[in-house]
Amino acid sequence: MQINKIIFMGTPGFALPTLEKLYLEFGSQIKAVFTKPDAIQGRGHKLLSTPIKKYALSKNIPVFEPHNKKEITQIIQKINPDLVIIIAYGMILEKDITDHYFCLNVHASLLPKYRGPSPINSVFLNQETETGITLMQINEKMDEGDILLQQKISINPLDNAGTIHDKLALLGAELTSDYTKNNLAKDNLNPQKQNHQQATYCQKIKTQDLELNLKMSPTKFLAQIKAFAPYPGAYILHHEKRIKILDAKITNHKIEILQVKPAGKGLMSYENYCKGNAPLI
C-alpha cells in the first residue's frame, strides 16, 4: 500500500499519543484530522475543544468536526485518503467508507472481548488480570472487523482505570505507528477473523454505575473503585452527599479506604477525612 494521504479520527486524550506518534513519523502525509465538535463542559460551562483538535491546530493540520455520518462520508471521499486511522472517535463509519478505504481502528481491549465504548472500566469490573490493544480493520459493524495485531499487558494489583488508560494509550501509539510503517506500507498483512461466539460487550458508563453498594463483597467493592479511578470516581452517598472513593485495599478480608474526595473538596486521605467526619463504612 502506498501511503501518501492519511486521515486521523479521534476525540479524547486516549487518542493523543497515537496522533503525536503518527505526526512524528508521517508529518505532512496526515492530510486531515476529524474530531468531535467543541462542547460546553465543566462547572464554568465553557466551550472547549478536544485534545485532538488542539494538537492538530498546533501542527497546522486541517481539522474537521462533522456532526453526522453523511458529513463524514462526504469529506473523506473528497480527500480520498490511502489510510484512515480511527481511535476513540465516537461515531461508526458508513459502509461506503469502510468498503472503499483501508480503515484501521485502535481498540483498548483484546477483541472479541469487550466490544463497545468502556473496555478499560469493564476489565476492572470483571476483575480481569490482563488486557491489551487490538488493531482492527474496520467494517460497518461495531468492533467486529478482522484483527490485524494484538498485544497483551498485565493488570497488576496497584493498577486502576487511569493507569491502564495511560499504558494502553502509549502502547496503541507504538503499535499503530509500527504497523503502518512495517506492515501496511509493505503490504505485509495477515488479518484474522474474530470469533464472534466469544464476543463480550460493554456499555457506555452511566451515573448510576458509579454508586457503590455497601452490601457488595470486598473484592467487588474494590473492583468498582478501581474501574472508575481517578475519573469519574465511584462514590458513596453519605448523609445525602457524594463522597468519591478513589483508592482502597483489602485488609483481613475487609475494605480499607485510603483516599476520598468529598463533593466540592479536593482529594484527601481517608485518615484526614475521618478527623472531621463520621466513618463511611
DOKOL-923776 format. One record per residue: residue in three letters; y, z, x of N, C-alpha, C in turn. Coordinates in Angstrom, 2 decimals. Atoms other than C-alpha are relative to their C-alpha. Layout:
REM residues N
residu n_Y n_Z n_X ca_Y ca_Z ca_X c_Y c_Z c_X
ala Y Z X Y Z X Y Z X
...
This chain:
REM residues 281
residu n_Y n_Z n_X ca_Y ca_Z ca_X c_Y c_Z c_X
met -1.20 0.00 0.84 0.00 0.00 0.00 1.25 0.00 0.88
gln -1.28 0.01 -0.72 3.40 -0.95 1.36 0.98 0.89 -0.76
ile -0.87 -0.97 0.66 5.77 1.91 0.62 1.43 -0.19 0.47
asn -1.42 0.20 -0.29 9.39 0.81 0.59 0.91 0.74 -0.97
lys -0.82 -0.65 1.01 10.61 2.43 -2.61 -0.79 1.13 -0.66
ile 0.63 -1.20 0.57 9.73 5.97 -3.68 0.93 0.61 -1.04
ile -0.71 -0.83 0.98 10.81 7.81 -6.83 -0.63 1.39 0.04
phe 0.47 -1.38 0.04 10.56 11.61 -6.78 0.43 0.62 -1.32
met -0.30 -0.63 1.29 10.36 13.55 -10.05 -0.40 1.47 0.07
gly 0.29 -1.42 -0.05 10.64 17.34 -10.11 1.17 0.80 -0.52
thr -1.07 -0.81 0.57 12.66 20.21 -11.52 0.19 1.36 0.67
pro -0.25 -1.36 -0.49 12.08 23.81 -10.30 -0.05 0.11 1.51
gly 0.05 -0.26 -1.43 12.22 25.39 -6.87 -1.35 -0.31 0.62
phe 1.33 0.31 -0.51 8.47 24.85 -6.53 -0.08 -1.41 0.56
ala 0.04 1.41 -0.43 9.12 21.11 -6.10 0.86 -0.27 1.23
leu -0.99 0.27 -1.05 11.87 21.50 -3.49 -0.60 -0.21 1.39
pro 0.56 0.27 -1.33 9.76 21.84 -0.30 -0.62 -1.39 0.13
thr 0.59 1.34 -0.05 7.97 18.61 -1.20 1.07 -1.06 0.15
leu -1.09 0.97 -0.13 11.21 16.70 -1.68 0.62 0.07 1.40
glu -0.57 -0.14 -1.35 12.60 18.12 1.58 -0.89 -0.65 1.05
lys 0.95 0.57 -0.96 9.46 17.13 3.49 -0.04 -1.52 -0.10
leu 0.02 1.45 0.19 9.40 13.64 1.98 1.28 -0.64 0.53
tyr -1.27 0.56 -0.49 13.07 13.12 2.82 -0.01 -0.06 1.53
leu 0.09 0.03 -1.47 12.41 14.06 6.46 -0.88 -1.15 0.49
glu 0.96 1.03 -0.41 9.52 11.58 6.61 0.43 -1.40 -0.41
phe -0.23 1.34 0.56 10.80 8.72 4.46 1.47 -0.35 -0.22
gly -1.44 0.25 0.05 14.60 9.13 4.22 0.43 -0.95 -1.09
ser -0.60 0.96 0.94 16.22 6.10 2.60 -1.03 -0.72 -0.87
gln 1.03 0.59 0.87 12.88 4.98 1.14 -0.08 0.72 -1.34
ile -0.09 -0.71 1.28 13.45 7.61 -1.54 1.21 -0.57 -0.75
lys -1.05 0.75 0.68 15.44 5.47 -3.95 0.61 0.75 -1.18
ala -0.52 -0.72 1.15 15.86 7.94 -6.81 -0.74 1.31 -0.17
val 0.58 -1.28 0.38 15.24 11.49 -7.93 0.23 0.20 -1.49
phe -0.09 -0.34 1.42 14.50 12.38 -11.55 -0.16 1.51 -0.13
thr 0.12 -1.43 0.24 15.05 15.94 -12.76 0.50 0.30 -1.40
lys -0.45 -0.38 1.33 15.73 17.85 -15.96 1.53 0.09 -0.02
pro -1.46 -0.08 0.09 19.36 17.71 -17.22 0.51 1.42 0.24
asp -0.65 -1.30 -0.15 21.78 20.53 -16.40 -0.16 0.80 -1.28
ala 0.21 -0.85 1.17 21.21 23.50 -18.69 0.79 1.30 0.14
ile -0.70 -1.29 0.01 23.06 26.66 -19.70 -1.03 1.09 0.25
gln 0.97 -1.03 -0.39 21.33 29.62 -18.05 0.70 1.30 0.34
gly -0.47 -1.29 -0.47 21.72 33.30 -17.29 0.96 0.69 -0.94
arg -0.89 -0.80 0.84 23.91 36.02 -18.70 1.41 -0.58 -0.07
gly -1.33 0.59 0.00 27.03 34.14 -17.71 0.10 -1.28 -0.79
his 0.05 1.23 0.80 25.93 31.16 -19.81 0.70 -1.15 0.73
lys -0.58 1.08 -0.80 26.87 28.79 -17.01 -0.90 -1.23 -0.03
leu 0.74 1.25 -0.06 25.85 25.14 -16.89 -0.47 -0.19 1.44
leu 0.55 0.02 -1.35 23.51 24.97 -13.89 -0.88 -1.23 0.22
ser 0.85 1.12 -0.39 21.83 22.10 -12.06 -1.31 0.52 0.57
thr 1.29 -0.39 -0.58 18.21 22.17 -10.92 0.09 -0.01 1.53
pro 0.03 0.04 -1.47 17.41 22.89 -7.25 -0.22 -1.42 0.54
ile 0.29 1.37 -0.43 16.12 19.32 -7.00 1.27 -0.86 -0.04
lys -1.23 0.78 0.11 19.40 17.82 -8.20 0.97 0.37 1.12
lys -0.93 -0.44 -1.04 21.46 19.92 -5.79 -0.38 -0.58 1.36
tyr 0.44 0.52 -1.29 19.35 18.86 -2.82 0.20 -1.51 0.07
ala -0.10 1.46 0.00 19.26 15.18 -3.79 1.45 -0.44 0.18
leu -1.41 0.36 -0.13 23.03 15.02 -4.18 0.52 0.27 1.41
ser -0.44 -0.32 -1.37 23.49 16.68 -0.78 -0.46 -1.06 1.00
lys 0.52 1.06 -0.86 21.48 13.79 0.72 0.38 -1.39 -0.51
asn -0.48 1.28 0.57 23.23 11.10 -1.35 -1.12 -0.85 -0.60
ile 1.06 0.70 0.72 20.04 10.23 -3.23 0.42 -0.11 -1.47
pro -0.36 0.13 1.42 20.74 8.81 -6.72 -0.85 0.92 -0.88
val 0.68 -0.96 0.89 19.87 11.37 -9.41 0.06 -0.50 -1.44
phe 0.07 0.36 1.41 18.73 10.57 -12.94 -0.50 1.21 -0.79
glu 0.35 -1.14 0.86 18.49 13.13 -15.75 -0.30 -0.50 -1.42
pro 0.30 0.56 1.32 16.86 11.26 -18.66 -0.43 1.07 -0.99
his 0.29 -0.98 1.05 16.44 13.05 -21.98 -1.31 -0.26 -0.72
asn 1.23 0.31 0.72 13.30 11.31 -23.22 -0.84 -1.01 0.80
lys 0.94 0.88 -0.71 10.29 9.21 -22.19 0.48 -1.44 0.05
lys -0.47 1.38 0.03 11.89 5.94 -23.23 1.01 -0.25 1.12
glu -0.98 0.12 -1.08 14.82 6.51 -20.86 -0.69 -0.02 1.36
ile 0.73 -0.07 -1.27 12.42 7.46 -18.06 -0.64 -1.34 0.31
thr 0.70 1.28 -0.19 10.40 4.28 -18.55 0.96 -1.11 0.38
gln -0.97 1.07 -0.26 13.46 2.03 -18.58 0.54 0.09 1.42
ile -0.58 -0.17 -1.34 14.89 3.50 -15.36 -1.04 -0.32 1.07
ile 1.05 0.28 -0.99 11.58 3.39 -13.48 -0.27 -1.49 0.10
gln 0.25 1.44 -0.01 10.99 -0.22 -14.50 1.12 -0.76 0.70
lys -1.14 0.65 -0.66 14.47 -1.14 -13.30 -0.07 0.17 1.52
ile 0.10 -0.26 -1.44 13.91 0.46 -9.88 -1.23 -0.69 0.59
asn 1.25 0.66 -0.41 10.36 -0.96 -9.66 -0.54 0.58 1.31
pro 0.41 -0.65 -1.25 9.04 1.56 -7.10 -1.42 -0.37 0.42
asp 1.37 0.12 -0.50 5.95 1.34 -4.92 -0.80 1.26 -0.30
leu 0.67 -1.30 0.16 5.19 5.03 -5.45 0.90 0.93 -0.80
val -0.69 -1.05 0.75 6.17 7.73 -7.94 -0.71 1.32 0.29
ile 0.57 -1.31 -0.31 5.63 11.35 -6.87 0.58 1.02 -0.98
ile -0.42 -0.93 1.06 5.74 14.00 -9.60 -0.52 1.39 0.31
ile 0.41 -1.39 -0.20 5.70 17.76 -9.17 0.84 0.89 -0.90
ala -0.66 -0.93 0.93 6.55 20.18 -11.99 1.26 -0.62 -0.62
tyr -1.16 0.69 0.58 8.83 17.64 -13.66 0.29 0.48 -1.41
gly -0.23 -0.54 1.33 8.32 18.76 -17.23 -0.19 -0.98 -1.14
met 0.29 0.99 1.04 7.56 15.52 -19.10 -1.15 -0.89 0.46
ile 1.12 0.90 -0.29 4.45 13.32 -19.31 0.49 -1.44 -0.06
leu -0.44 1.39 -0.06 4.99 9.69 -18.33 -0.77 -0.87 -1.00
glu 0.63 0.93 0.93 4.25 6.83 -20.71 -1.07 -0.83 0.70
lys 1.11 0.79 -0.53 1.13 4.72 -20.29 0.48 -1.27 0.71
asp -0.56 1.19 -0.65 3.27 1.67 -19.39 0.32 0.27 1.47
ile -0.34 -0.37 -1.38 4.34 3.54 -16.25 -1.25 0.34 0.80
thr 1.19 -0.44 -0.76 1.04 5.17 -15.24 -0.98 -1.15 0.24
asp 0.89 1.16 -0.19 -0.83 1.87 -15.68 0.55 -0.98 1.04
his -0.62 1.05 -0.83 1.66 -0.22 -13.70 0.37 0.48 1.40
tyr -0.46 -0.54 -1.29 2.79 2.10 -10.87 -0.98 1.07 0.49
phe 0.82 -1.07 -0.55 0.94 4.42 -8.50 0.78 1.31 -0.13
cys -0.69 -1.26 0.29 1.91 7.88 -9.76 -0.85 1.16 0.51
leu 0.70 -1.11 -0.64 0.88 10.86 -7.63 0.59 1.31 -0.49
asn -0.44 -1.30 0.49 1.05 14.35 -9.09 -0.50 1.11 0.92
val 0.36 -1.19 -0.77 1.04 17.65 -7.19 -0.16 1.15 -0.99
his 0.27 -1.04 1.00 -0.61 20.36 -9.32 -0.47 1.28 0.69
ala 0.24 -1.29 -0.66 -0.81 24.06 -8.45 -1.26 0.70 -0.51
ser 1.30 -0.60 0.27 -4.48 24.63 -9.24 -1.08 -0.91 0.53
leu 1.15 0.79 -0.41 -7.94 23.41 -8.35 -0.57 -0.68 -1.25
leu 0.44 0.72 1.19 -8.35 20.88 -11.14 -1.49 -0.32 0.10
pro -0.51 -0.02 1.38 -10.05 20.61 -13.57 0.33 1.38 -0.55
lys -0.37 -1.33 0.49 -9.40 24.36 -13.79 1.52 0.11 -0.10
tyr -1.41 -0.31 0.23 -6.03 25.43 -15.18 0.88 -1.24 -0.12
arg -0.90 1.07 0.41 -4.67 22.22 -16.57 1.11 0.62 -0.85
gly -1.09 -0.52 0.81 -1.24 22.91 -18.03 1.14 0.56 0.83
pro -1.27 -0.34 -0.64 2.13 24.49 -17.24 0.05 1.34 0.74
ser -0.11 -1.33 -0.61 1.24 28.00 -15.97 -1.23 0.35 0.85
pro 1.22 -0.27 -0.76 -1.62 27.74 -13.45 0.11 1.20 0.94
ile -0.13 -1.11 -0.95 -0.21 30.28 -10.98 -0.12 1.34 -0.72
asn 0.11 -1.23 0.79 0.25 33.00 -13.60 -1.44 0.22 -0.46
ser 1.33 -0.10 0.62 -3.15 32.23 -15.10 -1.08 0.42 0.97
val 1.05 -0.42 -0.94 -5.18 32.66 -11.92 0.02 1.52 0.20
phe -0.08 -1.46 -0.11 -3.90 36.24 -11.72 -0.50 0.68 -1.28
leu 0.47 -0.57 1.26 -4.50 36.96 -15.41 -1.52 0.00 -0.07
asn 1.46 0.11 0.01 -8.09 35.83 -14.90 -0.66 0.56 1.26
gln 0.49 -0.72 -1.18 -8.43 37.75 -11.62 -0.82 -0.88 0.94
glu 0.65 0.93 -0.93 -9.38 34.72 -9.54 0.23 0.47 1.44
thr -0.13 -0.36 -1.42 -9.91 35.12 -5.80 0.46 -1.18 0.86
glu -0.50 1.17 -0.73 -8.82 31.60 -4.83 0.71 -0.93 -0.97
thr -0.68 1.04 0.76 -6.57 28.81 -5.99 0.28 -1.13 0.99
gly -0.27 1.07 -0.94 -5.07 25.74 -4.36 0.90 -1.07 -0.58
ile -0.80 1.16 0.40 -3.30 22.41 -4.62 -0.93 -1.19 -0.24
thr 0.69 1.26 0.28 -4.62 19.23 -6.20 1.01 -1.13 0.01
leu -0.73 1.26 0.12 -3.15 15.80 -5.54 -0.82 -0.90 -0.92
met 0.69 0.72 1.06 -4.00 13.62 -8.52 0.75 -1.28 -0.33
gln -0.64 1.21 0.50 -3.35 10.06 -9.63 0.16 0.14 -1.50
ile -0.30 -0.29 1.40 -1.66 10.43 -12.98 -0.49 -1.11 -0.91
asn 0.16 0.92 1.12 -2.88 8.82 -16.17 0.86 0.52 -1.14
glu -0.91 -0.35 1.10 -1.28 9.15 -19.61 -0.31 1.36 -0.61
lys 0.37 -1.29 0.54 -3.06 12.45 -20.35 0.34 1.11 0.99
met -0.48 -1.10 -0.84 -2.02 15.87 -19.05 -1.08 0.48 0.97
asp 0.83 -0.55 -1.08 -3.67 16.73 -15.73 -1.46 -0.48 -0.03
glu 1.37 0.52 0.11 -6.73 14.52 -16.37 -0.30 -1.15 0.96
gly 0.19 1.15 -0.88 -6.26 11.86 -13.68 -0.98 0.26 1.13
asp 0.95 -0.09 -1.12 -8.51 11.16 -10.69 0.57 0.87 1.12
ile -0.39 -0.88 -1.10 -8.42 13.72 -7.88 0.01 -0.79 1.31
leu -0.15 0.66 -1.29 -7.14 12.35 -4.56 -0.29 0.94 1.16
leu 0.16 -0.97 -1.09 -7.19 15.53 -2.48 0.15 1.40 -0.58
gln -0.14 -1.41 0.36 -7.68 19.28 -2.91 -0.08 0.86 1.24
gln 0.13 -1.00 -1.07 -7.15 22.25 -0.64 0.10 1.38 -0.61
lys 0.04 -1.36 0.53 -8.03 25.86 -1.40 0.77 0.97 0.88
ile -0.48 -1.17 -0.75 -6.29 29.07 -0.41 -0.57 1.24 -0.67
ser 0.49 -1.27 0.55 -7.50 32.64 -0.86 1.16 0.79 -0.60
ile -0.96 -0.95 0.57 -5.70 35.15 -3.05 -0.36 1.37 0.53
asn 0.33 -1.30 -0.59 -5.50 38.41 -1.14 0.53 1.14 -0.86
pro -0.37 -1.12 0.87 -5.04 41.91 -2.64 1.50 0.27 -0.08
leu -1.45 -0.25 0.01 -1.32 42.01 -1.75 0.78 -1.14 -0.65
asp -0.69 1.14 0.62 -0.52 38.65 -3.37 0.40 0.29 -1.44
asn -0.34 0.06 1.41 1.28 38.19 -6.65 0.43 -1.44 -0.30
ala -0.37 1.37 0.37 2.52 35.13 -8.53 1.09 -0.55 0.91
gly -1.09 0.45 -0.86 5.62 34.98 -6.34 -0.48 -0.44 1.37
thr 0.48 0.36 -1.34 3.79 34.94 -3.01 -0.88 -1.25 -0.04
ile 0.86 1.19 0.13 1.21 32.40 -4.21 0.84 -1.23 -0.34
his -0.94 1.10 0.30 4.01 30.24 -5.67 0.56 -0.58 1.30
asp -0.62 0.47 -1.25 5.65 30.07 -2.24 -1.02 -0.64 0.94
lys 1.04 0.58 -0.85 2.40 29.43 -0.37 -0.41 -1.39 -0.49
leu 0.43 1.28 0.55 1.39 26.63 -2.73 1.11 -1.05 0.07
ala -1.11 0.95 -0.11 4.86 25.07 -2.68 0.02 -0.64 1.40
leu 0.02 0.52 -1.37 4.66 24.73 1.12 -1.25 -0.85 0.26
leu 1.24 0.76 -0.17 1.04 23.57 1.03 0.11 -1.36 -0.70
gly -0.18 1.26 0.73 1.88 20.96 -1.60 0.88 -0.98 0.75
ala -0.89 0.86 -0.78 4.68 19.63 0.57 -0.74 -0.65 1.17
glu 0.75 0.53 -1.15 2.42 19.24 3.61 -1.04 -1.03 -0.44
leu 1.06 0.90 0.45 -0.44 17.64 1.68 0.57 -1.31 -0.53
thr -0.59 1.21 0.58 1.82 15.20 -0.17 0.53 -0.92 1.09
ser -0.53 0.80 -1.10 3.60 14.05 2.98 -1.12 -0.64 0.81
asp 1.11 0.52 -0.82 0.37 13.70 4.97 -0.79 -1.07 -0.75
tyr 0.79 0.96 0.77 -1.47 11.91 2.18 0.75 -1.32 -0.17
thr -0.80 1.22 0.15 1.38 9.46 1.65 -0.02 -0.82 1.28
lys -0.03 0.71 -1.30 1.55 8.60 5.37 -1.38 -0.51 0.42
asn 1.30 0.28 -0.61 -2.14 8.67 6.25 -1.02 -0.64 -0.94
asn 0.96 0.55 0.95 -3.87 7.56 3.07 0.60 -1.12 -0.85
leu -0.60 1.03 0.86 -1.59 5.72 0.65 0.51 -1.18 0.82
ala -0.59 1.07 -0.80 0.24 3.76 3.33 -1.06 -0.85 0.71
lys 1.08 0.72 -0.69 -3.10 2.77 4.89 -1.11 -0.44 -0.96
asp 0.99 0.36 1.03 -4.92 2.10 1.59 -1.34 0.70 0.23
asn 1.20 -0.80 -0.26 -7.37 4.84 2.52 -0.17 1.02 -1.13
leu 0.09 -0.83 1.19 -8.11 6.22 -0.94 -1.46 0.20 -0.40
asn 1.35 -0.29 0.51 -11.19 7.89 -2.37 0.11 0.86 -1.25
pro -0.22 -0.79 1.22 -10.29 9.00 -5.92 -1.32 0.44 -0.63
gln 1.18 -0.57 0.63 -12.80 11.26 -7.67 0.31 0.36 -1.45
lys -0.19 -0.35 1.40 -13.18 11.56 -11.43 -0.12 1.51 -0.18
gln 0.13 -1.41 0.33 -12.61 15.04 -12.83 -1.21 0.20 -0.92
asn 1.06 -0.40 0.92 -15.50 16.81 -14.53 0.66 0.67 -1.20
his -0.75 -0.52 1.15 -13.88 17.25 -17.94 -0.74 1.15 -0.70
gln 0.75 -1.10 0.62 -16.68 19.59 -19.08 0.32 1.33 0.66
gln -0.36 -1.24 -0.71 -15.48 22.12 -16.50 1.48 0.35 -0.16
ala -1.45 -0.20 0.12 -11.84 21.90 -17.58 0.33 1.31 -0.71
thr -0.61 -1.14 0.70 -9.87 25.02 -18.47 1.50 -0.28 -0.10
tyr -1.39 0.31 0.32 -6.33 25.15 -19.81 0.85 1.27 0.02
cys -0.96 -1.10 0.07 -3.26 27.34 -19.54 1.21 -0.46 -0.79
gln -1.10 0.31 0.90 -0.30 27.52 -21.87 1.34 0.45 0.60
lys -1.33 -0.45 -0.40 3.44 27.95 -21.47 0.13 1.49 -0.26
ile -0.14 -1.45 0.13 4.30 31.61 -20.91 1.03 0.33 -1.07
lys -0.89 -0.46 1.06 5.84 33.33 -23.94 0.40 1.45 0.28
thr -0.50 -1.36 -0.23 7.84 36.56 -24.06 -1.06 1.05 -0.30
gln 1.00 -1.00 0.37 5.00 38.41 -25.80 -1.12 0.12 1.02
asp 1.03 -0.07 -1.05 2.69 37.58 -22.89 0.35 1.01 1.09
leu -0.48 -0.87 -1.08 4.79 39.83 -20.67 -0.17 1.49 -0.30
glu 0.05 -1.42 0.36 4.34 43.08 -22.60 -1.34 0.61 0.40
leu 1.19 -0.71 -0.45 1.87 45.49 -21.03 -0.52 0.93 -1.09
asn 0.65 -0.87 0.98 -0.60 47.39 -23.18 -0.64 1.17 0.76
leu 0.49 -1.17 -0.72 -1.31 50.93 -22.02 -1.48 0.26 -0.23
lys 1.43 -0.16 0.28 -4.80 50.69 -23.52 -0.88 -0.93 0.85
met 0.76 0.90 -0.88 -5.79 47.97 -21.03 -0.75 0.79 1.07
ser 0.66 -0.57 -1.18 -8.25 48.71 -18.27 0.95 -0.10 1.19
pro -0.88 0.07 -1.17 -6.57 49.40 -14.91 0.00 -1.37 0.67
thr 0.05 1.30 -0.67 -7.79 46.07 -13.50 0.79 -1.06 -0.78
lys -0.76 0.96 0.81 -6.35 44.06 -16.41 1.49 0.31 0.04
phe -1.40 -0.42 -0.07 -3.13 46.06 -16.32 0.63 -0.50 1.30
leu -0.51 0.45 -1.30 -2.70 45.32 -12.61 0.07 -1.52 0.07
ala 0.01 1.47 -0.01 -3.64 41.66 -13.11 1.22 -0.56 -0.72
gln -1.16 0.48 0.74 -0.88 41.25 -15.68 1.30 0.25 0.77
ile -1.18 -0.27 -0.83 1.68 42.88 -13.39 0.13 -1.07 1.09
lys -0.02 0.99 -1.07 0.73 40.54 -10.54 0.29 -1.41 -0.53
ala -0.18 1.34 0.57 0.73 37.50 -12.84 1.46 -0.35 -0.25
phe -1.39 0.27 0.36 4.42 37.91 -13.63 1.00 0.63 0.97
ala -0.89 -0.55 -1.02 5.83 39.49 -10.47 0.30 -1.07 1.05
pro -1.13 -0.85 0.36 8.50 39.18 -9.32 0.77 -0.47 -1.23
tyr -0.73 0.54 1.15 9.68 36.96 -12.18 -0.98 -0.67 -0.93
pro -1.04 -0.73 0.75 9.89 37.17 -15.16 -0.22 1.50 -0.09
gly 0.27 -1.43 -0.02 8.24 40.58 -14.84 -0.71 0.50 -1.25
ala 0.68 -0.66 1.12 5.65 42.31 -17.03 0.71 1.32 -0.28
tyr -0.80 -1.17 0.36 7.16 45.23 -18.92 -0.73 0.92 -0.98
ile 0.40 -1.00 1.00 6.51 48.39 -20.91 1.22 0.28 -0.87
leu -1.06 -0.49 0.89 8.57 49.30 -23.96 -0.06 1.52 0.01
his -0.04 -1.45 -0.17 9.61 52.89 -23.28 1.26 0.51 -0.68
his -1.15 -0.45 0.80 11.85 54.59 -25.85 0.89 -1.18 -0.37
glu -0.66 1.22 0.47 12.75 51.10 -27.12 0.76 -0.74 1.10
lys -0.61 0.72 -1.12 13.86 49.97 -23.66 -1.09 -0.67 0.83
arg 0.95 0.73 -0.83 12.14 47.37 -21.50 0.08 0.49 1.45
ile 0.10 -0.39 -1.40 11.01 48.69 -18.14 -0.99 -0.96 0.67
lys 0.90 0.92 -0.70 9.62 45.96 -15.88 -0.74 0.74 1.10
ile 0.82 -0.54 -1.09 6.78 46.97 -13.59 -0.32 -1.16 0.93
leu 0.11 1.13 -0.92 6.85 44.74 -10.53 -1.00 0.21 1.13
asp 1.03 -0.23 -1.01 4.37 46.42 -8.22 -0.78 1.25 -0.38
ala 0.88 -1.13 0.31 1.41 48.75 -8.65 -1.29 -0.16 0.79
lys 1.33 0.08 -0.61 -2.03 49.53 -7.28 -0.94 0.92 -0.78
ile 0.98 -0.85 0.65 -5.22 51.18 -8.44 -0.45 1.06 1.00
thr 0.42 -1.13 -0.82 -5.94 54.64 -7.02 -0.92 0.89 -0.83
asn 0.99 -0.82 0.72 -9.04 56.58 -8.07 -0.20 -0.49 -1.44
his 0.27 0.65 1.30 -9.62 54.12 -10.93 1.16 0.13 -0.99
lys -1.17 -0.10 0.87 -6.12 54.70 -12.30 1.16 -0.81 0.58
ile -1.18 0.75 -0.44 -2.91 52.66 -12.17 1.02 0.93 0.64
glu -1.10 -0.70 -0.66 -0.31 53.90 -9.70 1.17 -0.98 0.09
ile -1.17 0.88 0.01 3.09 52.32 -10.37 0.80 0.22 1.28
leu -0.73 -0.08 -1.26 5.08 51.52 -7.22 1.47 -0.40 -0.14
gln -1.37 0.49 0.16 8.20 49.56 -8.27 0.28 -0.36 -1.45
val -0.41 0.33 1.38 10.09 49.20 -11.54 1.41 -0.56 0.00
lys -1.36 0.49 0.20 13.20 47.51 -12.84 0.40 0.29 -1.44
pro -0.46 -0.30 1.36 14.79 49.20 -15.86 1.00 -1.06 -0.48
ala -0.92 0.98 0.57 16.82 47.00 -18.21 1.43 0.27 0.48
gly -1.39 -0.11 -0.45 20.29 46.34 -16.75 0.18 0.68 1.34
lys -0.09 -0.68 -1.29 19.47 48.01 -13.44 -0.77 -0.77 1.06
gly 0.67 0.67 -1.10 18.19 46.99 -10.04 -1.41 0.52 0.22
leu 1.36 -0.40 -0.38 14.74 47.26 -8.51 0.03 1.37 0.66
met 0.06 -1.33 -0.61 13.75 50.81 -7.60 -1.45 0.45 0.10
ser 1.35 -0.56 -0.09 10.72 52.78 -6.52 -0.28 0.82 -1.25
tyr 0.37 -0.78 1.18 8.81 54.45 -9.31 0.29 1.48 0.24
glu -0.31 -1.39 -0.33 9.27 57.75 -7.50 1.45 0.33 -0.32
asn -1.42 -0.23 0.31 13.06 57.43 -7.74 0.26 -0.09 -1.49
tyr -0.17 0.13 1.45 12.83 56.28 -11.35 -0.37 1.31 -0.70
cys 0.49 -1.21 0.67 10.88 59.41 -12.30 0.87 1.23 0.26
lys -0.89 -1.13 -0.26 13.54 61.69 -10.79 0.99 0.21 -1.14
gly -0.95 -0.14 1.11 15.79 60.95 -13.76 -0.55 -0.44 -1.33
asn 0.59 0.51 1.23 13.36 59.67 -16.37 -1.42 0.54 -0.18
ala 1.37 -0.41 0.29 10.12 60.59 -18.08 -0.98 -1.04 0.55
pro 1.00 0.96 -0.50 6.98 59.01 -16.57 -0.36 -1.04 -1.06
leu 0.34 1.10 0.92 5.91 55.69 -18.08 -1.45 0.09 -0.47
ile 1.42 -0.11 0.36 2.17 56.41 -18.06 -0.54 1.36 0.43
